Amino acid sequence: MSTIVHLPSHIPYIESGSYPVRNGNAVHPLIDSAPTFRRICEAIEGAQYSIWLSITFMAPDFQMPDGRGTILDVLDRAVTRGLDVRILFWRPNPESSGYGQAFAGSKEDHEMLAARGSRFRARWDRAHGYYCQHQKIWLIDAGHPSETSFVGGINPTYKSVEPGHIGENQRHDIYVEVSGPSATDVHHNFVQRWNEASERMGADGKWGPTGEDELSFPTHVSAPRGNTPVQIQRNVYKCRYNDSCPTPEGKPFNIAEGEHSLSKQYTQAIDAARRTIYIENQALPIPEIAVRLENALKRGVDIVLLVPADPEDYVRAARKSPERKGFFDHIEALGKYENFTLAGIAGPDGKGGRSNIYVHAKVMLVDDVWMTIGSCNLHSNSFFGHSEMNASIWDEQAVRTFRRQLLSEHLGQDTGHLDDRTALQLYRKVAHDNRQKRERGDFNWTGLAFSLEPTAYGE
């Protein structure tokens, strides 16, 4: 493969990582739980050969859309059709136990699978220390012409909801469907992890047929399905995997030393921004990111950062800790710039008020020409310890379309006729107006977004 890649924008790609930029992909972002799992179910129901997935957190009774039953019902039916169904589950270490609703492969979990008669294959995989295996991927018909992949951040734990229907435990989250050559790299990643899953040799570390159950790495790049350049990027802690068999038409990469191509892409994209940065993330940016965001603000870049209006308990605890003051100083510094907006979203609660929607998405759009979608948060665990996967996408039309979809949901207005800078300035105005209405007890808003005060966030 040529070492020179001509991309349709000024956002640089990562030259040192497991996977190259590949042209010829089709990408389809999926917003929120129900549309995402509806599309994944459609892909499963159309699958001809295999369904492979990696799960961090799972509720066995999670309901798929449109009466399809639980996630396990959907997968069991696929096995009955003769498909090769494999799941990689994260098994927490003692240091990380209680961190989310993990399906850890306990005695009770195995008994439940046995009672169901589930016949899919599964392996459990630990992470280092208190980190977790945080990749969330679905791969349909790996290596075949019908192959497609899904990369994102949605866990099958909260009830599947439709956009605009606000209810208990609603979350805003994103996946992206990637088909074409870059799906080969999602395939390679799954094989690498499956063959070296940490618990595969233990009696309770696997499920399903026994015997020789290793997978072969892909040997060819999947055929083009579109015109979009995509790079699959990862964070992987060192010493988790050792087989550095390269992806097809890729360069060997020493995975035993770990990989942080995803963290590097975030920083490179922010440093290259000229006009706008739009971020949705579950976490406040770590100092390595916050400093770069402030530098972008000084360059005149407009920035909107969408976070949970109600942060998690660890954020509130950190806000009270004198030792963490420096972290929040960086966030508060961003709020001093007129071209920065910190925002949350809230929808009608059916009682005349508003209910905050938890932002679990992990996306960033830059200058309306580049975006990344996946599992990586902007906190230190995701950047330095968790295993993560994102798809970085260089396609102006795809980015603009996605921006239009997101802002239509959050602002209740179509921004398709606006450029990126004007669209984010509208975001700032709508969010500010909605915040003022909220303070007056008026919940007749335009859209869902409202501005947050950086100096008070987490208090």
C-alpha positions in Angstrom: 0.0 0.0 0.0 1.2 3.5 -0.8 2.7 5.4 2.2 1.3 8.6 0.8 -2.4 9.2 1.6 -4.1 12.2 0.1 -6.9 13.3 2.4 -9.6 15.8 1.6 -8.8 18.0 4.5 -6.1 19.6 6.7 -6.7 17.2 9.6 -3.8 14.8 9.8 -4.1 11.1 10.2 -2.1 8.8 12.5 1.0 7.3 10.8 2.0 5.0 13.7 -0.7 2.6 14.6 -2.1 -0.8 13.8 -4.4 0.4 11.0 -3.9 2.6 8.0 -6.3 5.2 6.5 -8.4 3.3 3.9 -10.4 4.9 1.1 -13.6 3.4 -0.3 -15.8 3.1 2.8 -19.5 3.9 3.4 -20.3 5.4 6.8 -23.6 5.9 8.5 -23.7 7.5 12.0 -26.5 6.2 14.2 -27.9 8.5 16.9 -29.4 7.1 20.1 -30.2 3.7 21.3 -33.3 2.5 19.5 -32.2 3.5 16.0 -28.8 2.0 16.6 -30.0 -1.3 17.8 -32.7 -1.4 15.2 -30.1 -1.1 12.5 -27.8 -3.6 14.2 -30.7 -6.1 14.5 -31.5 -5.6 10.8 -27.9 -6.4 10.0 -28.0 -9.5 12.2 -31.2 -10.7 10.6 -29.6 -10.3 7.2 -26.3 -11.9 8.2 -25.2 -15.0 6.2 -22.1 -16.2 8.1 -21.1 -14.6 11.4 -21.8 -12.1 14.2 -18.9 -11.1 16.4 -19.2 -8.5 19.1 -17.3 -7.0 22.0 -19.2 -5.9 25.1 -18.2 -3.9 28.1 -21.5 -3.7 30.0 -24.6 -5.8 29.4 -28.0 -6.4 31.0 -29.1 -9.9 30.0 -32.7 -8.7 29.9 -31.9 -5.6 27.7 -34.7 -5.4 25.2 -34.0 -4.9 21.5 -36.4 -2.6 19.5 -39.7 -3.6 18.0 -40.4 -6.7 20.1 -37.3 -8.6 19.1 -36.8 -9.8 22.7 -33.6 -9.5 24.7 -30.1 -9.1 23.3 -29.5 -12.8 24.2 -32.7 -13.8 22.4 -31.5 -12.1 19.2 -28.1 -13.7 19.4 -29.5 -17.2 20.2 -31.8 -17.0 17.2 -28.8 -16.2 15.0 -27.0 -19.3 16.3 -30.2 -21.3 15.5 -29.9 -20.0 11.9 -26.4 -21.6 11.7 -24.4 -18.4 12.1 -21.1 -18.2 14.0 -21.8 -16.0 16.9 -18.9 -14.9 19.2 -18.9 -12.5 22.1 -15.9 -10.9 23.9 -17.0 -9.9 27.4 -14.9 -7.8 29.9 -14.1 -9.5 33.2 -13.4 -6.9 35.9 -10.4 -7.3 38.2 -11.0 -6.9 41.9 -9.9 -3.2 41.6 -12.6 -2.5 39.0 -15.4 -4.6 40.4 -18.7 -2.7 40.6 -17.7 -0.5 37.7 -20.8 -0.7 35.6 -23.1 -3.7 34.9 -20.5 -6.1 33.6 -21.5 -9.6 32.5 -18.4 -11.0 34.2 -18.9 -14.8 33.6 -19.8 -15.6 37.2 -21.2 -19.0 38.3 -24.7 -17.4 38.1 -24.0 -16.1 34.6 -22.9 -19.5 33.3 -26.0 -21.1 35.0 -28.2 -18.6 33.3 -26.7 -19.3 29.9 -27.0 -23.0 30.5 -30.7 -22.7 31.4 -31.3 -20.7 28.2 -29.6 -23.3 26.1 -27.4 -20.5 24.6 -24.9 -22.0 22.1 -23.0 -18.9 21.0 -19.2 -18.8 21.7 -17.9 -16.4 24.3 -14.6 -15.5 25.9 -13.9 -13.2 28.8 -11.0 -10.8 28.7 -9.5 -8.8 31.6 -7.8 -5.4 31.4 -4.9 -4.1 33.4 -5.6 -3.1 37.0 -8.6 -1.0 37.5 -9.0 -0.3 33.7 -11.6 -2.0 31.5 -12.0 -3.5 28.0 -14.1 -0.6 26.8 -14.4 -1.3 23.0 -18.0 -1.6 21.8 -18.1 -3.2 18.3 -20.3 -5.4 16.3 -19.0 -7.2 13.2 -21.3 -8.9 10.7 -20.1 -11.5 8.2 -16.4 -10.8 8.8 -14.3 -11.2 5.7 -17.3 -11.8 3.3 -18.8 -9.5 0.7 -21.8 -8.8 3.0 -19.5 -7.6 5.8 -20.3 -4.5 7.8 -19.2 -3.2 11.2 -20.5 -0.9 14.0 -18.2 1.1 16.2 -19.5 3.3 19.1 -20.3 3.8 22.7 -23.7 2.4 23.5 -24.0 -0.3 26.1 -26.9 -2.7 26.0 -27.9 -1.8 29.6 -30.5 0.9 29.5 -33.8 0.4 28.0 -33.9 1.1 24.2 -35.5 4.5 23.6 -36.6 6.6 20.6 -35.2 10.1 20.0 -37.6 12.7 21.5 -39.2 10.3 24.0 -37.8 11.3 27.4 -38.0 8.7 30.1 -36.2 7.2 33.0 -32.5 6.4 32.4 -32.5 7.9 28.9 -29.1 8.4 27.4 -27.8 10.2 24.3 -25.3 8.1 22.5 -23.7 7.4 19.1 -22.6 4.5 16.9 -21.3 4.6 13.3 -21.7 1.8 10.8 -18.6 1.3 8.6 -18.6 -0.9 5.6 -15.8 -1.3 3.1 -12.0 -1.7 3.5 -11.8 -0.3 7.1 -14.2 -3.0 8.3 -11.2 -5.3 7.7 -9.4 -3.6 10.6 -12.4 -4.1 12.9 -12.1 -7.8 11.9 -8.4 -7.8 12.6 -8.9 -6.3 16.1 -11.5 -8.9 17.0 -9.3 -11.8 15.9 -6.3 -10.4 17.9 -8.4 -10.0 21.0 -10.3 -13.3 20.7 -7.2 -15.4 20.2 -5.5 -13.9 23.2 -8.4 -13.2 25.5 -7.0 -13.5 29.0 -9.5 -16.0 30.5 -9.7 -18.3 27.5 -7.8 -21.1 29.2 -9.9 -21.2 32.3 -13.0 -23.3 32.7 -15.1 -20.2 33.5 -13.4 -18.0 31.0 -15.2 -19.3 27.9 -18.6 -20.4 26.8 -19.7 -22.6 24.0 -18.1 -25.3 21.9 -14.7 -26.5 23.1 -11.7 -27.6 21.2 -9.7 -25.7 18.6 -11.5 -22.4 18.5 -8.9 -19.9 17.3 -9.7 -17.4 14.5 -7.5 -16.7 11.4 -6.5 -13.1 10.8 -8.0 -11.5 7.7 -5.9 -12.0 4.5 -7.5 -9.5 2.2 -9.0 -6.1 2.3 -12.8 -5.9 1.9 -14.1 -4.4 -1.3 -15.0 -0.7 -1.5 -18.5 0.2 -0.5 -18.3 4.0 -0.8 -15.9 6.9 -1.2 -15.1 7.9 2.4 -11.5 7.7 3.9 -11.6 6.1 7.4 -9.0 5.1 9.9 -9.8 2.7 12.7 -7.9 3.8 15.8 -7.3 2.2 19.2 -6.0 2.6 22.6 -4.6 -0.7 24.0 -2.7 -1.1 27.2 0.8 -2.7 26.9 1.3 -6.4 27.4 -2.4 -7.4 26.8 -1.7 -8.9 23.4 1.4 -10.2 21.7 0.6 -11.3 18.1 1.6 -8.5 15.8 0.4 -10.1 12.6 -0.3 -7.0 10.5 -3.7 -6.2 9.1 -3.9 -6.8 5.3 -1.9 -4.1 3.4 -0.9 -2.7 6.7 2.5 -2.4 8.5 3.6 -4.6 11.4 2.8 -2.9 14.7 4.3 -4.1 18.0 1.0 -4.4 20.0 2.8 -5.8 23.0 4.1 -2.3 23.7 0.6 -0.9 23.6 -1.2 1.5 21.2 -2.4 5.0 21.6 -3.3 6.0 18.1 -6.7 7.2 19.2 -5.4 9.6 21.9 -2.9 11.0 19.4 -5.7 11.6 16.9 -7.7 13.6 19.3 -4.8 15.9 20.1 -3.7 16.3 16.4 -7.2 17.1 15.3 -7.7 19.8 18.0 -4.3 21.3 17.1 -5.2 21.4 13.4 -8.7 23.0 13.9 -9.1 26.3 12.1 -12.8 27.2 12.6 -14.9 24.9 14.8 -14.7 22.0 17.3 -17.9 20.3 18.4 -17.5 17.6 21.1 -20.0 15.3 22.8 -18.4 13.4 25.7 -19.3 11.7 28.9 -16.3 13.2 30.6 -14.7 16.6 31.1 -11.5 17.0 29.1 -8.3 16.0 30.9 -5.6 18.8 31.1 -3.8 17.4 28.0 -7.0 18.1 26.0 -8.2 21.2 27.9 -5.0 23.1 27.2 -5.2 22.3 23.5 -8.8 23.5 23.5 -7.8 26.8 25.1 -5.1 27.2 22.5 -7.8 26.7 19.8 -10.0 29.3 21.4 -7.1 31.7 21.4 -6.8 31.1 17.6 -10.5 32.1 17.2 -12.0 28.6 16.9 -15.6 28.2 18.0 -16.0 25.3 20.5 -19.1 23.6 21.9 -18.6 20.9 24.5 -21.7 18.8 25.3 -21.5 16.9 28.6 -23.9 15.3 31.1 -25.8 18.1 32.8 -25.8 15.9 35.9 -22.2 14.6 36.1 -21.3 11.3 37.7 -20.5 11.1 41.4 -16.7 10.9 40.8 -16.9 14.4 39.2 -18.7 15.8 42.2 -16.2 14.1 44.6 -13.3 15.6 42.5 -14.8 19.0 42.7 -14.7 18.9 46.5 -11.1 17.7 46.6 -8.4 20.4 46.9 -6.0 18.1 45.1 -8.1 18.2 42.0 -8.4 22.0 41.8 -5.9 22.2 39.0 -8.1 19.9 36.8 -11.1 22.2 37.2 -9.0 25.3 36.8 -8.4 24.2 33.2 -12.1 23.7 32.6 -12.9 27.1 34.1 -10.3 28.8 31.9 -12.3 27.6 28.8 -15.4 29.4 30.1 -13.6 32.8 30.0 -13.8 32.8 26.2 -16.9 34.1 24.4 -16.4 31.5 21.6 -16.7 28.5 24.1 -20.0 26.9 25.2 -20.4 24.2 27.9 -23.8 22.6 27.5 -26.1 19.9 28.6 -29.4 18.6 27.2 -32.8 18.1 28.8 -36.2 17.0 27.3 -39.8 17.4 28.4 -40.6 15.1 31.3 -44.3 14.9 30.7 -45.1 16.9 33.8 -44.5 20.4 32.4 -40.8 20.4 33.3 -37.6 19.1 31.9 -35.6 16.0 32.6 -31.8 16.0 32.0 -30.6 13.5 29.4 -27.3 11.8 30.2 -24.7 12.4 27.5 -22.8 9.1 27.0 -21.6 9.9 23.4 -17.9 10.1 22.5 -17.7 12.1 19.3 -15.8 15.1 17.9 -16.3 17.1 14.7 -13.7 19.6 13.5 -14.2 22.3 10.8 -17.0 20.4 9.2 -14.5 18.2 7.4 -13.5 15.5 9.9 -15.1 13.5 12.8 -14.3 10.7 15.2 -17.0 8.3 16.6 -16.4 5.5 19.1 -15.9 4.5 22.7 -13.1 6.8 23.9 -13.9 9.3 26.6 -11.8 12.4 27.3 -10.7 11.2 30.8 -7.4 9.6 31.8 -8.7 6.1 32.0 -9.7 6.1 28.3 -6.6 7.9 27.2 -4.1 5.8 29.1 -5.6 2.5 30.3 -8.8 1.3 28.8 -9.0 -0.5 25.5 -10.9 1.8 23.1 -11.8 2.0 19.4 -13.0 4.9 17.3 -13.5 5.4 13.6 -11.9 8.6 12.3 -13.6 9.9 9.2 -12.5 12.4 6.5 -15.6 13.3 4.5 -17.0 16.8 4.4 -20.4 15.7 3.2 -20.7 13.0 5.8 -19.6 15.3 8.6 -21.9 18.1 7.6 -24.8 15.7 7.4 -24.0 14.3 10.8 -23.6 17.8 12.3 -27.0 18.7 10.9 -28.6 15.6 12.4 -27.1 16.2 15.9 -27.9 19.9 16.0 -31.5 19.3 14.8 -32.0 17.1 17.8 -30.4 19.5 20.3 -31.5 22.8 18.9 -34.9 21.9 17.3 -33.7 23.8 14.2 -32.3 22.7 10.8 -28.7 24.0 10.4 -28.2 22.5 7.0 -28.1 25.9 5.3 -25.5 27.2 7.8 -21.8 26.9 7.8 -20.1 25.2 10.8 -19.2 28.5 12.6 -22.6 30.0 12.2 -24.2 26.7 13.4 -22.1 26.7 16.6 -22.9 30.3 17.2 -26.6 29.4 16.9 -26.0 26.6 19.4 -24.5 29.0 21.8 -27.5 31.4 21.5 -30.1 28.7 21.8 -28.3 27.1 24.8 -28.0 30.5 26.5 -31.6 31.3 25.9 -32.8 28.0 27.3 -30.7 28.4 30.4 -32.3 31.7 31.1 -35.7 30.2 30.6 -34.8 27.3 33.0 -33.7 29.8 35.7 -37.1 31.5 35.3 -39.0 28.2 35.5 -40.0 28.4 31.9 -39.6 25.1 30.1 -41.0 26.0 26.8 -37.6 25.7 25.1 -36.3 25.6 21.6 -34.7 22.1 21.4 -32.9 20.4 24.2 -29.6 22.2 24.8 -28.9 24.6 27.6 -25.7 26.2 28.7 -23.8 25.2 31.8 -21.5 27.3 34.0 -17.9 25.9 33.9 -17.1 27.4 37.3 -20.0 25.6 39.0 -20.0 22.3 37.0 -20.0 19.3 39.4 -20.8 21.3 42.5 
